């Protein structure tokens, strides 16, 4: 008698899915490390932005003054981000979608045009590249325009879109590395805590934005990296569902939604909201019915998954079992999406470490990648909405401190005394 195959667990394909997220994140961090290393002499000037509006760090200040000033800067920055995110929720509630798309497109153009042009000028000066002003402006303008079209037009090749998203994350992350040292580290921790609260709290702005988008079955203009599917999409994928709704609706299977919304950035940083909504039109009614229960848990923020399927009475036992599992599902195309804000802050941490020593860069990189894997595993095991920043940022900061003040001293002493370990 033929035996139905057992449904594949998310943990069995976690390796492939993790690799498809690690690759672009690693490329972004690697490019930021290169820029920091090459342009170290040009990045000595302190950047004035919202992150330094409350306190300007100087070398003559004491350690305590630097810490208090960095804390004030971080509180102001998080407050601005919170207000901007609530304004984003309000505009989306008022259906100002065209305005939001125009704003996101303009922000991308500013990042690619002005920040990209500044970095390009530094590189041209350092490597003595012969180029005239007119050619440089024409190339830069075309580069920025094509980038905006690639990010916000689905007709572009996916590799082109992915490449431009990585470039945008690299440019913004490099800009953040120009902030004072204490402000950068405190800001990273503050943004990780903000991401945690904004996604998990019932009144969190990012959670409200997601629920509003689900109820309307609409997309949010976002800077989101989309990875290729692990396998070709065949039939329904597993999603997280509310058990109570499943018992009441045995004929319809709800869709799962994953969201990792990274914090919007103002002034020198553009708002970056991760959201995917490529649901089929036949599922719109079921989608709206599921959002009525505000108490249910949101799906994994790191993975975006929207699946449409109808459960028929003629399905075999294995298919029925797979539909009832509370696993992590992918999108209708099998794609994985990660907010660009995570790229930025991961790269900021590694870029700041590159200003001190490359051994610390390796440690921080491993910590970030490990935190990303831990986040995926926690999402698969505990089935609870979790942001992607906190675990990786906390591990990265911890590894930075341990490597700089403990491991480095140990390795240097072993090297000086010719001790192999």
C-alpha positions as CSV (number, residue, x, y, z in Angstrom):
1,X,0.0,0.0,0.0
2,X,1.4,3.4,-1.0
3,X,2.2,5.5,2.0
4,X,1.7,9.2,1.9
5,X,4.9,11.2,2.2
6,X,5.4,13.1,5.5
7,X,5.2,16.9,5.2
8,X,8.5,18.6,5.2
9,X,9.4,20.5,8.4
10,X,10.6,24.1,8.2
11,X,13.7,23.0,10.1
12,X,14.6,20.6,7.3
13,X,14.9,23.5,4.8
14,X,16.1,26.1,7.2
15,X,19.7,25.8,5.9
16,X,18.7,26.8,2.4
17,X,16.5,29.5,3.5
18,X,19.1,30.9,5.9
19,X,21.7,30.9,3.1
20,X,19.5,32.9,0.9
21,X,19.2,35.6,3.6
22,X,22.8,35.4,4.8
23,X,24.3,35.9,1.3
24,X,22.9,39.5,0.7
25,X,23.4,40.5,4.3
26,X,27.0,39.3,4.1
27,X,27.6,41.2,0.9
28,X,26.2,44.4,2.4
29,X,28.4,44.0,5.5
30,X,31.5,43.2,3.4
31,X,31.0,46.3,1.2
32,X,30.6,48.5,4.3
33,X,33.8,47.1,5.8
34,X,35.6,47.9,2.5
35,X,34.3,51.4,2.4
36,X,35.2,52.0,6.0
37,X,38.7,50.7,5.5
38,X,39.3,52.6,2.2
39,X,37.7,55.9,3.2
40,X,38.9,55.9,6.8
41,X,40.9,59.1,6.2
42,X,37.9,60.8,4.5
43,X,35.4,59.8,7.3
44,X,37.0,61.7,10.1
45,X,34.5,64.5,9.9
46,X,31.5,64.1,12.2
47,X,28.1,64.0,10.6
48,X,25.4,66.3,11.9
49,X,22.0,64.6,11.9
50,X,19.0,63.8,14.0
51,X,21.2,61.2,15.9
52,X,23.5,64.0,17.1
53,X,21.0,66.8,17.7
54,X,21.0,66.5,21.6
55,X,24.8,66.0,22.2
56,X,28.0,66.4,20.2
57,X,30.7,64.1,21.3
58,X,34.2,65.5,21.7
59,X,37.5,63.7,22.7
60,X,37.9,65.9,25.8
61,X,34.6,64.7,27.3
62,X,34.7,62.1,30.1
63,X,33.4,58.6,29.6
64,X,30.3,59.3,31.7
65,X,29.5,62.4,29.7
66,X,29.9,60.5,26.4
67,X,27.5,57.8,27.7
68,X,24.9,60.2,28.9
69,X,25.1,62.3,25.8
70,X,24.9,59.2,23.6
71,X,21.8,58.0,25.6
72,X,20.1,61.4,25.0
73,X,20.9,61.2,21.3
74,X,19.4,57.7,21.1
75,X,16.3,58.7,22.9
76,X,15.7,61.6,20.6
77,X,16.3,59.5,17.5
78,X,14.0,56.7,18.7
79,X,11.3,59.3,19.5
80,X,11.6,60.8,16.0
81,X,11.4,57.3,14.5
82,X,8.3,56.5,16.6
83,X,6.6,59.7,15.5
84,X,7.5,59.1,11.8
85,X,6.1,55.5,12.0
86,X,2.8,56.6,13.5
87,X,2.5,59.3,10.8
88,X,3.1,56.5,8.3
89,X,0.3,54.5,9.9
90,X,-2.0,57.5,9.8
91,X,-1.2,58.2,6.1
92,X,-1.8,54.5,5.2
93,X,-5.1,54.6,7.2
94,X,-6.1,57.6,5.2
95,X,-5.2,55.7,2.0
96,X,-2.5,58.1,1.0
97,X,-0.7,55.2,-0.8
98,X,0.5,57.3,-3.8
99,X,2.1,59.9,-1.5
100,X,3.9,57.1,0.4
101,X,5.2,55.6,-2.8
102,X,6.4,59.0,-4.0
103,X,8.1,59.6,-0.6
104,X,9.8,56.2,-0.7
105,X,10.9,56.7,-4.3
106,X,12.2,60.2,-3.5
107,X,14.1,58.8,-0.4
108,X,15.7,56.1,-2.6
109,X,16.7,58.7,-5.2
110,X,18.3,60.9,-2.4
111,X,20.3,57.9,-1.1
112,X,21.5,56.7,-4.5
113,X,22.1,60.2,-5.9
114,X,23.5,62.3,-3.0
115,X,25.0,59.6,-0.7
116,X,26.1,57.5,-3.6
117,X,27.6,60.5,-5.3
118,X,29.5,61.5,-2.1
119,X,31.0,58.0,-1.7
120,X,31.8,57.9,-5.4
121,X,33.7,61.3,-5.2
122,X,35.7,60.0,-2.3
123,X,36.7,56.9,-4.2
124,X,37.5,58.9,-7.3
125,X,39.8,61.1,-5.3
126,X,41.5,58.2,-3.5
127,X,42.1,56.2,-6.7
128,X,42.7,59.2,-9.0
129,X,40.1,58.1,-11.5
130,X,40.1,60.4,-14.6
131,X,36.5,61.5,-15.2
132,X,34.9,64.9,-16.0
133,X,32.1,66.5,-14.1
134,X,29.5,66.2,-16.8
135,X,30.0,62.5,-17.3
136,X,30.0,61.9,-13.6
137,X,26.7,63.7,-13.2
138,X,25.0,61.9,-16.1
139,X,26.2,58.5,-14.9
140,X,25.1,59.3,-11.3
141,X,21.7,60.5,-12.4
142,X,21.0,57.5,-14.5
143,X,22.2,55.2,-11.7
144,X,19.8,56.8,-9.3
145,X,16.8,56.8,-11.6
146,X,17.3,53.2,-12.6
147,X,17.7,52.3,-8.9
148,X,14.3,53.8,-8.1
149,X,12.7,52.0,-11.0
150,X,14.3,48.8,-10.0
151,X,13.1,49.0,-6.4
152,X,9.5,50.1,-7.1
153,X,8.9,48.5,-10.4
154,X,8.3,44.7,-10.5
155,X,9.1,44.5,-14.2
156,X,12.9,44.7,-13.5
157,X,15.0,41.6,-13.2
158,X,15.1,40.4,-9.6
159,X,18.9,40.4,-9.5
160,X,18.9,44.1,-10.4
161,X,16.4,44.9,-7.7
162,X,18.4,42.8,-5.2
163,X,21.6,44.5,-6.1
164,X,20.2,48.0,-5.8
165,X,18.6,47.2,-2.4
166,X,22.0,46.0,-1.2
167,X,23.6,49.2,-2.5
168,X,21.0,51.4,-0.7
169,X,21.6,49.5,2.6
170,X,25.4,49.9,2.1
171,X,25.2,53.6,1.6
172,X,23.0,54.3,4.5
173,X,25.0,52.0,6.8
174,X,28.2,53.8,5.8
175,X,26.6,57.1,6.6
176,X,25.8,55.8,10.1
177,X,29.4,54.7,10.7
178,X,30.4,58.4,10.5
179,X,28.5,59.1,13.8
180,X,30.5,59.3,17.0
181,X,31.5,56.0,18.6
182,X,29.4,56.1,21.8
183,X,26.4,57.4,19.9
184,X,26.6,54.6,17.4
185,X,26.8,51.8,20.0
186,X,24.0,53.2,22.2
187,X,21.9,53.8,19.1
188,X,22.2,50.2,17.9
189,X,21.0,48.9,21.3
190,X,18.2,51.5,21.4
191,X,17.0,50.5,17.9
192,X,17.0,46.8,18.8
193,X,14.8,47.5,21.8
194,X,12.6,49.8,19.7
195,X,12.2,47.1,17.1
196,X,11.2,44.6,19.8
197,X,8.6,46.9,21.3
198,X,7.2,48.1,18.0
199,X,6.5,44.6,16.7
200,X,5.4,42.8,19.9
201,X,3.4,45.3,21.8
202,X,-0.3,45.4,20.8
203,X,-0.1,49.2,20.3
204,X,3.2,49.0,18.6
205,X,3.2,51.2,15.4
206,X,4.6,48.4,13.2
207,X,2.1,45.9,14.5
208,X,-0.7,48.4,13.8
209,X,0.6,49.0,10.3
210,X,0.7,45.3,9.6
211,X,-2.8,44.6,10.9
212,X,-4.2,47.5,8.9
213,X,-2.6,46.3,5.8
214,X,-3.9,42.8,6.3
215,X,-7.4,44.0,6.9
216,X,-7.4,45.9,3.6
217,X,-5.4,43.3,1.7
218,X,-3.1,46.1,0.4
219,X,0.6,46.6,0.0
220,X,2.7,49.0,2.0
221,X,5.4,50.8,0.0
222,X,8.5,49.3,1.4
223,X,12.2,48.8,1.0
224,X,12.3,45.0,1.3
225,X,14.8,42.5,0.1
226,X,13.2,39.6,-1.7
227,X,15.1,36.3,-2.0
228,X,14.4,33.7,-4.6
229,X,12.2,30.7,-3.5
230,X,14.0,27.7,-2.0
231,X,12.1,25.3,-4.2
232,X,9.5,25.8,-6.9
233,X,6.1,26.5,-5.3
234,X,3.9,23.5,-5.6
235,X,0.6,23.5,-3.8
236,X,-0.1,25.1,-0.5
237,X,2.7,26.0,1.9
238,X,2.4,25.8,5.7
239,X,1.5,29.0,7.5
240,X,0.8,30.0,11.0
241,X,-2.8,30.1,11.8
242,X,-5.1,30.7,14.7
243,X,-6.3,27.3,15.9
244,X,-9.7,28.7,16.8
245,X,-10.2,30.1,13.4
246,X,-9.2,26.8,11.8
247,X,-11.7,24.8,13.9
248,X,-14.5,27.2,12.8
249,X,-13.5,27.3,9.1
250,X,-12.6,23.8,7.9
251,X,-13.2,24.6,4.3
252,X,-10.9,27.6,4.0
253,X,-7.3,27.9,5.0
254,X,-6.1,31.3,6.1
255,X,-3.0,32.8,4.9
256,X,0.1,33.6,6.9
257,X,1.9,36.9,6.8
258,X,5.5,37.5,7.8
259,X,6.7,40.9,8.5
260,X,10.1,42.4,9.5
261,X,9.6,46.1,9.6
262,X,12.8,48.0,10.2
263,X,12.7,51.4,11.7
264,X,12.0,54.3,9.4
265,X,14.9,56.7,9.3
266,X,14.6,60.5,8.8
267,X,17.0,63.1,7.5
268,X,19.9,61.0,6.4
269,X,18.0,57.8,6.5
270,X,14.9,56.8,4.7
271,X,12.0,54.9,6.2
272,X,12.4,51.2,5.7
273,X,9.3,49.1,6.3
274,X,9.4,45.4,5.5
275,X,6.1,44.1,4.2
276,X,4.9,41.6,1.7
277,X,1.4,41.2,0.4
278,X,1.1,39.3,-2.8
279,X,-2.1,37.5,-1.9
280,X,-4.4,36.1,-4.6
281,X,-7.6,37.9,-5.0
282,X,-9.7,34.8,-4.1
283,X,-8.3,35.0,-0.5
284,X,-9.3,38.6,0.2
285,X,-12.4,37.7,2.0
286,X,-10.7,35.1,4.2
287,X,-7.9,37.6,5.0
288,X,-10.3,40.2,6.3
289,X,-12.2,37.7,8.4
290,X,-9.0,36.6,10.1
291,X,-7.9,40.1,11.2
292,X,-11.1,40.6,13.2
293,X,-9.5,38.9,16.1
294,X,-6.9,41.3,17.4
295,X,-5.7,38.9,20.0
296,X,-4.2,36.4,17.7
297,X,-0.4,36.4,17.1
298,X,1.1,37.9,14.0
299,X,3.3,35.7,11.8
300,X,7.1,35.6,11.7
301,X,8.4,39.1,11.0
302,X,11.5,37.8,9.4
303,X,9.7,35.7,6.8
304,X,6.9,36.9,4.5
305,X,4.4,34.3,3.6
306,X,1.0,34.6,2.0
307,X,-0.6,31.3,0.9
308,X,-4.0,30.7,-0.7
309,X,-5.5,27.3,-0.8
310,X,-8.9,25.5,-0.3
311,X,-9.0,22.3,1.7
312,X,-11.2,19.8,0.0
313,X,-12.8,16.7,1.5
314,X,-11.0,14.5,-1.1
315,X,-7.5,15.5,0.2
316,X,-5.5,12.6,1.5
317,X,-4.4,12.3,5.1
318,X,-0.9,13.7,4.5
319,X,-2.2,16.8,2.9
320,X,-4.7,17.4,5.7
321,X,-1.9,17.0,8.3
322,X,0.4,19.4,6.5
323,X,-2.4,22.1,6.4
324,X,-3.0,21.8,10.2
325,X,0.7,22.2,11.2
326,X,1.6,25.4,12.8
327,X,4.8,25.9,10.7
328,X,6.5,28.8,9.0
329,X,5.2,29.3,5.5
330,X,6.6,31.2,2.6
331,X,4.9,33.5,0.2
332,X,2.7,32.4,-2.6
333,X,5.8,32.5,-4.8
334,X,7.9,30.8,-2.1
335,X,10.0,33.9,-1.5
336,X,11.6,35.2,1.7
337,X,11.6,38.9,2.5
338,X,13.8,40.8,4.9
339,X,13.4,44.5,5.7
340,X,16.3,46.7,4.5
341,X,16.6,48.3,7.9
342,X,18.1,45.0,9.2
343,X,20.8,45.2,6.5
344,X,21.6,48.7,7.6
345,X,22.0,48.1,11.3
346,X,23.9,44.8,10.8
347,X,26.3,46.6,8.6
348,X,26.7,49.6,10.9
349,X,27.8,47.2,13.7
350,X,30.4,45.5,11.5
351,X,31.5,48.8,10.0
352,X,32.1,50.3,13.4
353,X,34.1,47.1,14.4
354,X,36.2,47.5,11.3
355,X,37.4,50.9,12.6
356,X,39.2,49.1,15.4
357,X,40.4,45.6,14.2
358,X,39.5,43.0,11.7
359,X,39.5,40.2,14.3
360,X,36.6,42.0,15.9
361,X,34.9,42.2,12.5
362,X,35.0,38.4,12.2
363,X,33.6,38.0,15.7
364,X,30.8,40.4,15.1
365,X,29.9,38.9,11.7
366,X,29.6,35.4,13.2
367,X,27.5,36.8,16.0
368,X,25.1,38.6,13.6
369,X,24.7,35.5,11.4
370,X,24.2,33.3,14.4
371,X,21.6,35.7,15.7
372,X,19.8,35.6,12.4
373,X,19.7,31.8,12.6
374,X,18.5,31.8,16.2
375,X,15.7,34.2,15.2
376,X,14.6,31.8,12.4
377,X,14.7,28.8,14.8
378,X,12.7,30.7,17.5
379,X,10.1,31.6,15.0
380,X,9.8,28.0,13.8
381,X,9.7,26.5,17.3
382,X,7.7,29.0,19.4
383,X,5.4,30.3,16.6
384,X,5.5,33.8,18.0
385,X,6.1,37.1,16.2
386,X,9.7,38.2,16.7
387,X,11.7,41.0,15.1
388,X,15.0,40.3,13.5
389,X,17.1,43.0,15.1
390,X,17.3,42.3,18.8
391,X,19.0,38.9,18.9
392,X,21.7,39.7,16.3
393,X,22.4,43.2,17.6
394,X,22.7,42.0,21.2
395,X,25.0,39.2,20.2
396,X,27.0,41.5,18.0
397,X,27.5,44.1,20.8
398,X,28.4,41.3,23.3
399,X,30.9,39.7,20.9
400,X,32.5,43.1,20.2
401,X,33.0,43.8,23.9
402,X,34.3,40.4,24.7
403,X,36.6,40.3,21.7
404,X,38.0,43.8,22.1
405,X,38.7,43.6,25.9
406,X,39.3,39.9,26.5
407,X,40.1,37.8,23.3
408,X,42.4,40.4,21.7
409,X,44.5,40.7,24.8
410,X,44.8,36.9,25.0
411,X,45.7,36.5,21.4
412,X,48.3,39.2,21.5
413,X,50.0,37.7,24.6
414,X,50.0,34.3,23.0
415,X,51.6,35.7,19.8
416,X,54.2,37.7,21.7
417,X,55.2,34.6,23.7
418,X,55.1,32.3,20.6
419,X,52.3,30.2,22.1
420,X,50.1,28.2,19.7
421,X,46.6,27.4,20.7
